[in-house]
Amino acid sequence: MATLSPLPAPVRTHRRPTRTALGTVLVGAFSLLAAACSSGGTSSTATIAASPTTAASPAGTAASPTTSPSSLPGIRHVFLIVLENEGYDATFATPSADPYLASKLPAAGALLTNYYGIGHLSNDNYIALISGQAPNPLNQADCPVFANFPRSATVAANGQISDSGCVFPTTVTTVADQLTQAHLTWKGYMEDMGNVPSRESPVCGHPVVGSPDLTERAAPGDGYATRHDPFVYFHAIIDNKTLCDTHVVPLGTAAGALPAGTPAGTAGLATDLRSIATTPNFSFVTPNLCNDGHDASCVNQPASSSALGNVDSFLKTWVPLITNSPAFKKDGLLEITFDEADSASAASCCNQVPGPASALPGITGPGGGRVGTVLISPFVKAGTISGVPYNHYSTLATVEDLFGLTKLGQAKTVSATFGADVFSTSG
């Protein structure tokens, strides 16, 4: 693995999703809100069929067989950073826009050139990364109301829930639940959560179920977005207040400072990284709406007018902290990806199939578009490039394989998990 050092941030104009495409899904989603807001979270078992969509991958690529867990390296600490709303052509294929992300980091690890989001807009991609659940109209619209699924919603034998909603019932499992049951550790680190207490709590921050989400836009001093925090959309997590309060926490600063009002004993990522014992087996890192590239210019902090410049600045701070930590050096894997490409890009890959409630999770097509991903690890040879098609379900499936967990939802369906194209046999 190559040594990482700072590079200057570029200037770039951020592209916005097209309003025509967004309007199509929003009209359908808002028509479901009244029923969903008053519904409970109980589900029963039923069979739900789904037909496959056509995978759209660049020519000349082919899926490799799913990797056997026994052939994976001994990775025991996984770090996942999720960025926002950029396709491969604007990021990795245009290194002048974001030289740290597009050049420096791939040179230190592996670039996955055919990695895809699974839908539009944001929330459905974050949900997929930890649960394998397919998009539905409400989370495709980013859940402007923090609504339950209707009581009539059912969970099929394949793990997919029927109907449309935002907050999943306790019958829907996440990788966080799996890790807890396996006596492994996890945390979600959310930048800016709790900065403005009138918007969200400093731990396990989310709206009251059935109420509007006040974090749809950044506020001065606070760029936390509930929709980018997947853990709080599951009753299995938020109904256990102690669990959620201690596992879904502010990212904090690089020096370890946390927002005022954060409960005593809470630690952010910088503090947890100081020892192997305090570093979770699975760390999910969400930057604020400025640093993830979603906003430019930013109302919540001084920043450049370039969305990818903001991304590079964030990564130049946090990637070295992670890669220089004892846990990462011992047996770590860092993945940096984007939730989706711009909303005009709806290509998919990897045997992705629609869920019971949404035939077109990409609004105008089957997927979330090609975004690309970087993997860095002592078990990844610097400068590796893989053209094997992957998506967010592949990430979940790989994490589950690494920790010996059963695959959830559409993690069962992917054509490949990260394998010999990425990993070397030893650190």
Secondary structure, 3 states (H helix, E strand, C coil): CCCCCCCCCCCCCCCCCCHHHHHHHHHHHHCCHHHHHCCCCCCEECCCCCCCCCCCCCCCCCCCCCCCHHHCCCCCEEEEEEECCCCHHHCCCCCCCCHHHHHHHHHHCEEECCEECCCCCCHHHHHHHHHCCCCCHHHHCCCCECCECCCCCEECCCCCECCCCCEECCCCCCHHHHHHHCCCCEEEEECCCCCCCCCCCCCCCCCCCCCECCCCCCECCECCCHHHCHHHHEHHHHCCHHHHHHHEEECCCCCCCCCCCCCCCCCCHHHHCCCCCCCCCEEEEECCCCCCCCCCCCCCCCCCCCHHHHHHHHHHHHHHHHHCCHHHHHHEEEEEEECCCCCCCCCCCCCCCCECCECCCCCCCCCCCECCEEEECCCECCCEEECCCEEHHHHHHHHHHHCCCCCCHHHHCCCCCCCCCCECCCC
